[in-house]
Amino acid sequence: MSIRIQHDSNAPNAAIELTIRHPLPDYDIEEIEAFVPRDVDPMLASQGFHDLLDEARSILASALHGTELEVAQLTGAICSQDGVHRPGLWLVLRETGAARDAQMSAAAKAKAAALAEELRGRLQLS
C-alpha cells in the first residue's frame, strides 16, 4: 500500500506515510528500493527528493488554505514492507480547532485522507 494513515488517540493529529513505489524521473529519483534501510538515506538526501518535498509543500499550502488543518511536520521517510525499504514522504497534520487531548474530528480525518490521496496522485507516487 502506498498510503498509510495513523491517527493519534490522544491528540488531533494524523501521521501520513506516502511510499514511492516507482521511479520518478521528473525528480531524478530512479532507484527506489533497498534491502538495507540505511541505503535509502542517499535517496532521501538527493536534490530530486528535496524538489519533491518542495512540490509537496506547495500542494499542501494550497490544499490546506481555509481549513482547520495545518502541517506539523513534512519530511522524508524510510518506508519498509516485506523486507524492502523505499523512500517516501512523512507528513503530520494537526487539526487546529480541536482540543489538544482529543482525537481529530471525523471531518478532519476525511480531509486528511483526501489530501493524502491528492498528494499521491499529483506527485505520481504510485
C-alpha positions, 0 to 999 in steps of 0.5 A, a space after each residue: 500500500 502506498 498510503 498509510 494513515 495513523 491517527 493519534 488517540 490522544 491528540 488531533 493529529 494524523 501521521 501520513 506515510 506516502 511510499 514511492 513505489 516507482 521511479 520518478 524521473 521528473 525528480 531524478 529519483 530512479 532507484 527506489 528500493 533497498 534491502 538495507 534501510 540505511 541505503 535509502 538515506 542517499 535517496 532521501 538526501 538527493 536534490 530530486 527528493 528535496 524538489 519533491 518535498 518542495 512540490 509537496 509543500 506547495 500542494 499542501 499550502 494550497 490544499 490546506 488554505 481555509 481549513 482547520 488543518 495545518 502541517 506539523 511536520 513534512 519530511 522524508 521517510 524510510 518506508 519498509 514492507 516485506 523486507 524492502 525499504 523505499 523512500 517516501 514522504 512523512 507528513 503530520 497534520 494537526 487539526 487546529 480547532 480541536 482540543 489538544 487531548 482529543 482525537 481529530 474530528 471525523 471531518 478532519 480525518 476525511 480531509 486528511 485522507 483526501 489530501 493524502 490521496 491528492 498528494 499521491 496522485 499529483 506527485 505520481 507516487 504510485 
